[in-house]
Amino acid sequence: MRVLITGGNGYVAGSLLTQAPTDWDVHALSTRTAPNALPASVQWHRMNPLEPEALQRTLQQITPQSIIHTAAMAGIDACEQEREQACQVNVEYTRYLASYAASARARLVYLSTDNVFNGTLRPEDPPYSENALPRPVNYYGETKRAAEEIVAALDTSWVVARVALVMGLPRLGSGNAFLSWMLPKWEQGKAVGAPSNEIRTPIDVVTLGRALLELATHDYVGYLHLAGNDRLNRFELIRRMAAVLGYPESLVYENDPTQLPNRAERPRDVSLDNTLSRSLLHTHFPDLNDAIHLAAGR
């Protein structure tokens, strides 16, 4: 299997690159240099993927059978403030890859987000299923919805993997891993804040990587929700993480970030139903305590 992973220096890509089968021909694409701990079997391609001709040459050189597209501008506030760049990275880059996939008959696994939904579910309603109608409340979600539509229009093999809140530590490179800045604070006895008005179904980065690698060779076509089994608000989640990892729950306090300046709107409840993923994939989706241990590498 020859697979290309975009966003090579990112948080999710690191999980993929360190868990990919050793008999695969794995290529990583990034705008940055390769991390020092990159597995020797991975071929690294540094380039600007927003230059269509250069990207096309690289794709024709690699000729991937499957593309796992993790690259994104994922900062919700940054996307709101820098809309042109967010559109280029999240929509146009996806369009280039989709065009190649269509011409080469390659499989495209696209990482979307729970933020394509508006989060107005009532507490008594179940989480979102794959056939729920996307109605994003922020520009980040808008760009991901637009990219979803590009991928779903392909007449070749594709899957849109909507990913819930990801918890863990970077296994390579960097990325927006909230556990990375919380652990040092807890070690110093410092408290961290988390909102109670944002409900999610968090998934650990290790399980997510395994599921995406499985999808690279799967024959499923359509939307799929990659999320954990547990539905809780972010304050409850961070308190649980502290307790499971051996820190006092008192090191987590409830806060309300909605009044912060230049903060884009967040959906309230974008919990995802992972029933289809659990029935379709061999990947095991652990319950929250086990997922926290995986997230922390313990």
C-alpha positions as YAML, in Angstrom:
chain: A
units: angstrom
residues:
- id: 1
  name: MET
  ca: [0.00, 0.00, 0.00]
- id: 2
  name: ARG
  ca: [1.36, 3.39, -1.04]
- id: 3
  name: VAL
  ca: [-0.22, 6.09, 1.08]
- id: 4
  name: LEU
  ca: [0.26, 9.85, 1.30]
- id: 5
  name: ILE
  ca: [-0.40, 11.67, 4.57]
- id: 6
  name: THR
  ca: [-0.79, 15.44, 4.36]
- id: 7
  name: GLY
  ca: [-0.01, 17.81, 7.22]
- id: 8
  name: GLY
  ca: [2.95, 15.63, 8.14]
- id: 9
  name: ASN
  ca: [4.10, 17.75, 11.09]
- id: 10
  name: GLY
  ca: [0.63, 17.86, 12.61]
- id: 11
  name: TYR
  ca: [-0.81, 16.24, 15.68]
- id: 12
  name: VAL
  ca: [-2.99, 13.62, 13.99]
- id: 13
  name: ALA
  ca: [-0.46, 12.93, 11.24]
- id: 14
  name: GLY
  ca: [2.12, 12.05, 13.90]
- id: 15
  name: SER
  ca: [-0.15, 9.30, 15.18]
- id: 16
  name: LEU
  ca: [-0.53, 7.96, 11.64]
- id: 17
  name: LEU
  ca: [3.16, 8.05, 10.77]
- id: 18
  name: THR
  ca: [4.23, 6.26, 13.95]
- id: 19
  name: GLN
  ca: [1.55, 3.57, 13.67]
- id: 20
  name: ALA
  ca: [1.54, 2.86, 9.92]
- id: 21
  name: PRO
  ca: [2.36, -0.75, 8.99]
- id: 22
  name: THR
  ca: [6.05, -1.20, 8.24]
- id: 23
  name: ASP
  ca: [5.30, -2.92, 4.93]
- id: 24
  name: TRP
  ca: [3.47, 0.17, 3.59]
- id: 25
  name: ASP
  ca: [5.14, 2.72, 1.34]
- id: 26
  name: VAL
  ca: [4.39, 5.82, 3.42]
- id: 27
  name: HIS
  ca: [4.89, 9.40, 2.24]
- id: 28
  name: ALA
  ca: [4.35, 12.56, 4.29]
- id: 29
  name: LEU
  ca: [3.72, 16.02, 2.88]
- id: 30
  name: SER
  ca: [4.42, 19.20, 4.86]
- id: 31
  name: THR
  ca: [5.52, 22.81, 4.56]
- id: 32
  name: ARG
  ca: [8.11, 22.19, 7.28]
- id: 33
  name: THR
  ca: [11.18, 20.03, 7.75]
- id: 34
  name: ALA
  ca: [10.82, 16.47, 8.98]
- id: 35
  name: PRO
  ca: [10.82, 15.87, 12.77]
- id: 36
  name: ASN
  ca: [13.89, 14.18, 14.20]
- id: 37
  name: ALA
  ca: [11.98, 11.09, 15.34]
- id: 38
  name: LEU
  ca: [10.47, 10.39, 11.92]
- id: 39
  name: PRO
  ca: [10.40, 6.63, 11.24]
- id: 40
  name: ALA
  ca: [13.10, 5.67, 8.75]
- id: 41
  name: SER
  ca: [10.53, 4.04, 6.49]
- id: 42
  name: VAL
  ca: [8.64, 7.32, 5.89]
- id: 43
  name: GLN
  ca: [9.55, 9.46, 2.88]
- id: 44
  name: TRP
  ca: [9.23, 13.18, 3.60]
- id: 45
  name: HIS
  ca: [8.22, 15.78, 1.01]
- id: 46
  name: ARG
  ca: [8.62, 19.44, 1.96]
- id: 47
  name: MET
  ca: [6.74, 21.86, -0.26]
- id: 48
  name: ASN
  ca: [3.98, 24.46, -0.45]
- id: 49
  name: PRO
  ca: [0.86, 22.44, -1.27]
- id: 50
  name: LEU
  ca: [-1.06, 25.61, -2.16]
- id: 51
  name: GLU
  ca: [0.98, 25.84, -5.37]
- id: 52
  name: PRO
  ca: [-1.14, 23.59, -7.62]
- id: 53
  name: GLU
  ca: [1.56, 22.81, -10.19]
- id: 54
  name: ALA
  ca: [4.14, 21.84, -7.57]
- id: 55
  name: LEU
  ca: [1.56, 19.74, -5.73]
- id: 56
  name: GLN
  ca: [0.57, 18.01, -8.97]
- id: 57
  name: ARG
  ca: [4.20, 17.14, -9.74]
- id: 58
  name: THR
  ca: [4.67, 15.70, -6.26]
- id: 59
  name: LEU
  ca: [1.49, 13.65, -6.48]
- id: 60
  name: GLN
  ca: [2.50, 12.28, -9.88]
- id: 61
  name: GLN
  ca: [5.90, 11.40, -8.46]
- id: 62
  name: ILE
  ca: [4.43, 9.54, -5.47]
- id: 63
  name: THR
  ca: [1.32, 8.12, -7.24]
- id: 64
  name: PRO
  ca: [-0.41, 7.29, -3.94]
- id: 65
  name: GLN
  ca: [-3.10, 4.63, -3.87]
- id: 66
  name: SER
  ca: [-4.65, 6.30, -0.85]
- id: 67
  name: ILE
  ca: [-4.44, 9.84, 0.55]
- id: 68
  name: ILE
  ca: [-5.20, 10.66, 4.19]
- id: 69
  name: HIS
  ca: [-5.76, 14.40, 4.21]
- id: 70
  name: THR
  ca: [-5.11, 15.67, 7.75]
- id: 71
  name: ALA
  ca: [-3.68, 19.09, 6.83]
- id: 72
  name: ALA
  ca: [-5.87, 21.98, 7.92]
- id: 73
  name: MET
  ca: [-5.99, 25.42, 9.40]
- id: 74
  name: ALA
  ca: [-7.74, 24.22, 12.55]
- id: 75
  name: GLY
  ca: [-7.64, 27.24, 14.85]
- id: 76
  name: ILE
  ca: [-11.26, 28.34, 15.09]
- id: 77
  name: ASP
  ca: [-10.46, 31.92, 16.05]
- id: 78
  name: ALA
  ca: [-7.67, 32.19, 13.47]
- id: 79
  name: CYS
  ca: [-10.00, 30.97, 10.72]
- id: 80
  name: GLU
  ca: [-12.54, 33.61, 11.68]
- id: 81
  name: GLN
  ca: [-9.96, 36.37, 11.47]
- id: 82
  name: GLU
  ca: [-7.99, 35.14, 8.45]
- id: 83
  name: ARG
  ca: [-10.76, 33.88, 6.20]
- id: 84
  name: GLU
  ca: [-8.89, 33.99, 2.90]
- id: 85
  name: GLN
  ca: [-6.06, 31.85, 4.24]
- id: 86
  name: ALA
  ca: [-8.52, 29.48, 5.91]
- id: 87
  name: CYS
  ca: [-10.34, 29.03, 2.61]
- id: 88
  name: GLN
  ca: [-7.10, 28.37, 0.75]
- id: 89
  name: VAL
  ca: [-5.86, 25.78, 3.23]
- id: 90
  name: ASN
  ca: [-9.11, 24.06, 4.14]
- id: 91
  name: VAL
  ca: [-11.03, 24.24, 0.87]
- id: 92
  name: GLU
  ca: [-8.71, 24.80, -2.10]
- id: 93
  name: TYR
  ca: [-6.03, 22.36, -0.92]
- id: 94
  name: THR
  ca: [-8.75, 19.74, -0.59]
- id: 95
  name: ARG
  ca: [-9.98, 20.60, -4.09]
- id: 96
  name: TYR
  ca: [-6.49, 19.99, -5.53]
- id: 97
  name: LEU
  ca: [-6.26, 16.59, -3.83]
- id: 98
  name: ALA
  ca: [-9.77, 15.62, -4.88]
- id: 99
  name: SER
  ca: [-8.94, 16.47, -8.49]
- id: 100
  name: TYR
  ca: [-5.90, 14.21, -8.35]
- id: 101
  name: ALA
  ca: [-7.84, 11.41, -6.65]
- id: 102
  name: ALA
  ca: [-10.47, 11.54, -9.37]
- id: 103
  name: SER
  ca: [-7.91, 11.35, -12.18]
- id: 104
  name: ALA
  ca: [-5.74, 8.67, -10.55]
- id: 105
  name: ARG
  ca: [-8.61, 6.64, -9.06]
- id: 106
  name: ALA
  ca: [-6.98, 7.00, -5.65]
- id: 107
  name: ARG
  ca: [-8.86, 6.72, -2.37]
- id: 108
  name: LEU
  ca: [-9.26, 9.98, -0.43]
- id: 109
  name: VAL
  ca: [-9.78, 9.93, 3.33]
- id: 110
  name: TYR
  ca: [-10.67, 13.46, 4.37]
- id: 111
  name: LEU
  ca: [-10.58, 14.66, 7.99]
- id: 112
  name: SER
  ca: [-13.51, 16.88, 8.79]
- id: 113
  name: THR
  ca: [-14.79, 18.04, 12.17]
- id: 114
  name: ASP
  ca: [-17.68, 17.97, 14.61]
- id: 115
  name: ASN
  ca: [-17.81, 21.76, 14.09]
- id: 116
  name: VAL
  ca: [-19.78, 21.29, 10.86]
- id: 117
  name: PHE
  ca: [-22.82, 21.03, 13.16]
- id: 118
  name: ASN
  ca: [-24.49, 23.92, 14.96]
- id: 119
  name: GLY
  ca: [-24.59, 22.28, 18.38]
- id: 120
  name: THR
  ca: [-28.19, 23.10, 19.24]
- id: 121
  name: LEU
  ca: [-29.21, 19.59, 20.21]
- id: 122
  name: ARG
  ca: [-31.32, 19.47, 23.35]
- id: 123
  name: PRO
  ca: [-29.70, 17.60, 26.26]
- id: 124
  name: GLU
  ca: [-32.17, 14.74, 25.92]
- id: 125
  name: ASP
  ca: [-31.44, 14.20, 22.20]
- id: 126
  name: PRO
  ca: [-28.88, 11.64, 20.99]
- id: 127
  name: PRO
  ca: [-25.53, 12.72, 19.42]
- id: 128
  name: TYR
  ca: [-25.29, 13.56, 15.73]
- id: 129
  name: SER
  ca: [-25.36, 10.65, 13.29]
- id: 130
  name: GLU
  ca: [-23.76, 10.63, 9.84]
- id: 131
  name: ASN
  ca: [-26.97, 11.69, 8.10]
- id: 132
  name: ALA
  ca: [-27.47, 14.81, 10.24]
- id: 133
  name: LEU
  ca: [-27.51, 18.09, 8.31]
- id: 134
  name: PRO
  ca: [-24.39, 20.25, 8.72]
- id: 135
  name: ARG
  ca: [-25.09, 23.83, 9.84]
- id: 136
  name: PRO
  ca: [-21.81, 25.33, 11.13]
- id: 137
  name: VAL
  ca: [-21.80, 28.40, 13.36]
- id: 138
  name: ASN
  ca: [-18.20, 29.51, 12.70]
- id: 139
  name: TYR
  ca: [-16.06, 30.02, 9.60]
- id: 140
  name: TYR
  ca: [-13.82, 27.06, 10.40]
- id: 141
  name: GLY
  ca: [-16.89, 24.83, 10.23]
- id: 142
  name: GLU
  ca: [-17.97, 26.54, 7.00]
- id: 143
  name: THR
  ca: [-14.66, 25.73, 5.31]
- id: 144
  name: LYS
  ca: [-14.80, 22.12, 6.43]
- id: 145
  name: ARG
  ca: [-18.37, 21.75, 5.19]
- id: 146
  name: ALA
  ca: [-17.34, 23.17, 1.81]
- id: 147
  name: ALA
  ca: [-14.45, 20.70, 1.63]
- id: 148
  name: GLU
  ca: [-16.77, 17.84, 2.59]
- id: 149
  name: GLU
  ca: [-18.97, 18.66, -0.39]
- id: 150
  name: ILE
  ca: [-15.96, 18.61, -2.73]
- id: 151
  name: VAL
  ca: [-14.93, 15.16, -1.50]
- id: 152
  name: ALA
  ca: [-18.45, 13.76, -1.55]
- id: 153
  name: ALA
  ca: [-18.80, 14.73, -5.21]
- id: 154
  name: LEU
  ca: [-16.01, 12.34, -6.22]
- id: 155
  name: ASP
  ca: [-16.88, 9.32, -8.32]
- id: 156
  name: THR
  ca: [-13.91, 7.45, -6.92]
- id: 157
  name: SER
  ca: [-13.36, 5.93, -3.45]
- id: 158
  name: TRP
  ca: [-13.69, 8.44, -0.61]
- id: 159
  name: VAL
  ca: [-14.64, 8.85, 3.02]
- id: 160
  name: VAL
  ca: [-15.33, 12.00, 5.02]
- id: 161
  name: ALA
  ca: [-14.21, 11.24, 8.58]
- id: 162
  name: ARG
  ca: [-15.76, 13.75, 10.96]
- id: 163
  name: VAL
  ca: [-13.47, 13.86, 13.96]
- id: 164
  name: ALA
  ca: [-14.51, 14.79, 17.49]
- id: 165
  name: LEU
  ca: [-12.33, 16.66, 20.00]
- id: 166
  name: VAL
  ca: [-8.92, 14.92, 19.92]
- id: 167
  name: MET
  ca: [-7.02, 14.38, 23.16]
- id: 168
  name: GLY
  ca: [-3.43, 13.30, 23.56]
- id: 169
  name: LEU
  ca: [0.19, 14.27, 23.15]
- id: 170
  name: PRO
  ca: [2.00, 14.80, 19.83]
- id: 171
  name: ARG
  ca: [3.83, 11.63, 18.84]
- id: 172
  name: LEU
  ca: [5.80, 13.53, 16.19]
- id: 173
  name: GLY
  ca: [6.11, 17.17, 15.28]
- id: 174
  name: SER
  ca: [3.69, 19.52, 16.97]
- id: 175
  name: GLY
  ca: [0.05, 20.42, 16.82]
- id: 176
  name: ASN
  ca: [-2.83, 21.77, 18.84]
- id: 177
  name: ALA
  ca: [-2.74, 19.21, 21.66]
- id: 178
  name: PHE
  ca: [-4.30, 20.71, 24.78]
- id: 179
  name: LEU
  ca: [-2.81, 18.00, 27.02]
- id: 180
  name: SER
  ca: [0.67, 19.30, 26.11]
- id: 181
  name: TRP
  ca: [0.18, 22.56, 27.98]
- id: 182
  name: MET
  ca: [-2.00, 21.17, 30.79]
- id: 183
  name: LEU
  ca: [0.41, 18.52, 32.04]
- id: 184
  name: PRO
  ca: [3.28, 20.95, 32.84]
- id: 185
  name: LYS
  ca: [0.85, 23.17, 34.74]
- id: 186
  name: TRP
  ca: [-0.47, 20.27, 36.79]
- id: 187
  name: GLU
  ca: [3.08, 19.17, 37.53]
- id: 188
  name: GLN
  ca: [3.68, 22.65, 38.99]
- id: 189
  name: GLY
  ca: [0.43, 22.53, 40.95]
- id: 190
  name: LYS
  ca: [-1.19, 25.19, 38.76]
- id: 191
  name: ALA
  ca: [-4.88, 25.04, 37.87]
- id: 192
  name: VAL
  ca: [-6.36, 25.18, 34.37]
- id: 193
  name: GLY
  ca: [-9.81, 26.33, 33.30]
- id: 194
  name: ALA
  ca: [-12.32, 24.60, 31.05]
- id: 195
  name: PRO
  ca: [-15.86, 25.48, 29.95]
- id: 196
  name: SER
  ca: [-18.89, 23.48, 31.02]
- id: 197
  name: ASN
  ca: [-21.06, 24.71, 28.15]
- id: 198
  name: GLU
  ca: [-19.31, 22.78, 25.34]
- id: 199
  name: ILE
  ca: [-20.34, 19.12, 25.09]
- id: 200
  name: ARG
  ca: [-18.15, 16.72, 23.12]
- id: 201
  name: THR
  ca: [-17.41, 13.02, 22.52]
- id: 202
  name: PRO
  ca: [-13.58, 13.09, 22.75]
- id: 203
  name: ILE
  ca: [-11.38, 10.53, 21.01]
- id: 204
  name: ASP
  ca: [-7.74, 9.83, 21.83]
- id: 205
  name: VAL
  ca: [-5.16, 10.46, 19.13]
- id: 206
  name: VAL
  ca: [-3.90, 6.85, 19.16]
- id: 207
  name: THR
  ca: [-7.31, 5.32, 18.44]
- id: 208
  name: LEU
  ca: [-7.98, 8.00, 15.85]
- id: 209
  name: GLY
  ca: [-4.74, 7.14, 14.05]
- id: 210
  name: ARG
  ca: [-5.60, 3.46, 14.00]
- id: 211
  name: ALA
  ca: [-9.06, 4.13, 12.60]
- id: 212
  name: LEU
  ca: [-7.75, 6.38, 9.84]
- id: 213
  name: LEU
  ca: [-5.10, 3.88, 8.80]
- id: 214
  name: GLU
  ca: [-7.78, 1.21, 8.60]
- id: 215
  name: LEU
  ca: [-9.94, 3.50, 6.49]
- id: 216
  name: ALA
  ca: [-7.06, 4.01, 4.03]
- id: 217
  name: THR
  ca: [-7.56, 0.44, 2.79]
- id: 218
  name: HIS
  ca: [-11.27, 0.05, 3.56]
- id: 219
  name: ASP
  ca: [-13.93, -0.10, 0.86]
- id: 220
  name: TYR
  ca: [-16.46, 2.04, 2.74]
- id: 221
  name: VAL
  ca: [-17.61, 5.16, 0.89]
- id: 222
  name: GLY
  ca: [-19.46, 7.94, 2.69]
- id: 223
  name: TYR
  ca: [-19.45, 9.92, 5.92]
- id: 224
  name: LEU
  ca: [-18.17, 8.41, 9.14]
- id: 225
  name: HIS
  ca: [-17.99, 9.77, 12.68]
- id: 226
  name: LEU
  ca: [-14.77, 9.06, 14.57]
- id: 227
  name: ALA
  ca: [-15.51, 9.85, 18.19]
- id: 228
  name: GLY
  ca: [-15.25, 8.36, 21.65]
- id: 229
  name: ASN
  ca: [-17.95, 6.44, 23.48]
- id: 230
  name: ASP
  ca: [-18.47, 9.02, 26.23]
- id: 231
  name: ARG
  ca: [-20.42, 12.28, 25.97]
- id: 232
  name: LEU
  ca: [-19.50, 15.00, 28.45]
- id: 233
  name: ASN
  ca: [-18.69, 18.69, 28.68]
- id: 234
  name: ARG
  ca: [-15.13, 19.94, 28.49]
- id: 235
  name: PHE
  ca: [-14.97, 20.83, 32.20]
- id: 236
  name: GLU
  ca: [-16.03, 17.27, 33.11]
- id: 237
  name: LEU
  ca: [-13.52, 15.89, 30.60]
- id: 238
  name: ILE
  ca: [-10.54, 17.83, 31.91]
- id: 239
  name: ARG
  ca: [-11.40, 16.95, 35.52]
- id: 240
  name: ARG
  ca: [-11.61, 13.28, 34.54]
- id: 241
  name: MET
  ca: [-8.27, 13.50, 32.74]
- id: 242
  name: ALA
  ca: [-6.62, 15.03, 35.80]
- id: 243
  name: ALA
  ca: [-8.01, 12.33, 38.09]
- id: 244
  name: VAL
  ca: [-7.11, 9.42, 35.80]
- id: 245
  name: LEU
  ca: [-3.56, 10.74, 35.38]
- id: 246
  name: GLY
  ca: [-3.09, 11.14, 39.13]
- id: 247
  name: TYR
  ca: [-3.62, 14.87, 39.66]
- id: 248
  name: PRO
  ca: [-6.14, 16.53, 42.01]
- id: 249
  name: GLU
  ca: [-9.43, 17.45, 40.38]
- id: 250
  name: SER
  ca: [-9.12, 20.77, 42.20]
- id: 251
  name: LEU
  ca: [-6.51, 21.74, 39.60]
- id: 252
  name: VAL
  ca: [-9.36, 22.16, 37.10]
- id: 253
  name: TYR
  ca: [-11.78, 25.04, 37.49]
- id: 254
  name: GLU
  ca: [-14.84, 26.01, 35.48]
- id: 255
  name: ASN
  ca: [-14.53, 29.06, 33.25]
- id: 256
  name: ASP
  ca: [-16.54, 30.85, 30.59]
- id: 257
  name: PRO
  ca: [-14.44, 31.82, 27.56]
- id: 258
  name: THR
  ca: [-17.35, 33.31, 25.61]
- id: 259
  name: GLN
  ca: [-16.45, 36.84, 26.73]
- id: 260
  name: LEU
  ca: [-12.87, 36.69, 25.44]
- id: 261
  name: PRO
  ca: [-12.12, 39.27, 22.73]
- id: 262
  name: ASN
  ca: [-12.07, 38.09, 19.10]
- id: 263
  name: ARG
  ca: [-13.40, 34.68, 20.05]
- id: 264
  name: ALA
  ca: [-15.41, 32.97, 17.33]
- id: 265
  name: GLU
  ca: [-18.67, 31.28, 18.21]
- id: 266
  name: ARG
  ca: [-18.46, 27.65, 19.32]
- id: 267
  name: PRO
  ca: [-21.29, 25.14, 19.03]
- id: 268
  name: ARG
  ca: [-22.72, 23.98, 22.34]
- id: 269
  name: ASP
  ca: [-23.26, 20.26, 21.79]
- id: 270
  name: VAL
  ca: [-21.59, 18.59, 18.81]
- id: 271
  name: SER
  ca: [-21.34, 15.13, 20.31]
- id: 272
  name: LEU
  ca: [-21.05, 12.50, 17.57]
- id: 273
  name: ASP
  ca: [-22.64, 9.06, 17.39]
- id: 274
  name: ASN
  ca: [-19.86, 6.53, 16.69]
- id: 275
  name: THR
  ca: [-22.17, 3.51, 16.28]
- id: 276
  name: LEU
  ca: [-21.40, 3.12, 12.59]
- id: 277
  name: SER
  ca: [-17.64, 3.37, 13.14]
- id: 278
  name: ARG
  ca: [-17.70, 0.74, 15.87]
- id: 279
  name: SER
  ca: [-19.70, -1.65, 13.70]
- id: 280
  name: LEU
  ca: [-17.72, -1.02, 10.51]
- id: 281
  name: LEU
  ca: [-14.11, -0.95, 11.71]
- id: 282
  name: HIS
  ca: [-11.90, -3.49, 13.47]
- id: 283
  name: THR
  ca: [-10.34, -0.61, 15.44]
- id: 284
  name: HIS
  ca: [-11.34, -0.77, 19.10]
- id: 285
  name: PHE
  ca: [-12.92, 2.41, 20.52]
- id: 286
  name: PRO
  ca: [-12.04, 2.41, 24.23]
- id: 287
  name: ASP
  ca: [-14.10, 3.94, 26.99]
- id: 288
  name: LEU
  ca: [-12.92, 7.24, 28.42]
- id: 289
  name: ASN
  ca: [-10.54, 6.12, 31.18]
- id: 290
  name: ASP
  ca: [-8.64, 3.79, 28.83]
- id: 291
  name: ALA
  ca: [-8.66, 6.46, 26.13]
- id: 292
  name: ILE
  ca: [-7.09, 8.96, 28.56]
- id: 293
  name: HIS
  ca: [-4.28, 6.52, 29.31]
- id: 294
  name: LEU
  ca: [-3.68, 6.07, 25.57]
- id: 295
  name: ALA
  ca: [-3.79, 9.82, 25.07]
- id: 296
  name: ALA
  ca: [-1.09, 10.34, 27.69]
- id: 297
  name: GLY
  ca: [1.04, 7.45, 26.46]
- id: 298
  name: ARG
  ca: [0.63, 5.53, 29.71]
...
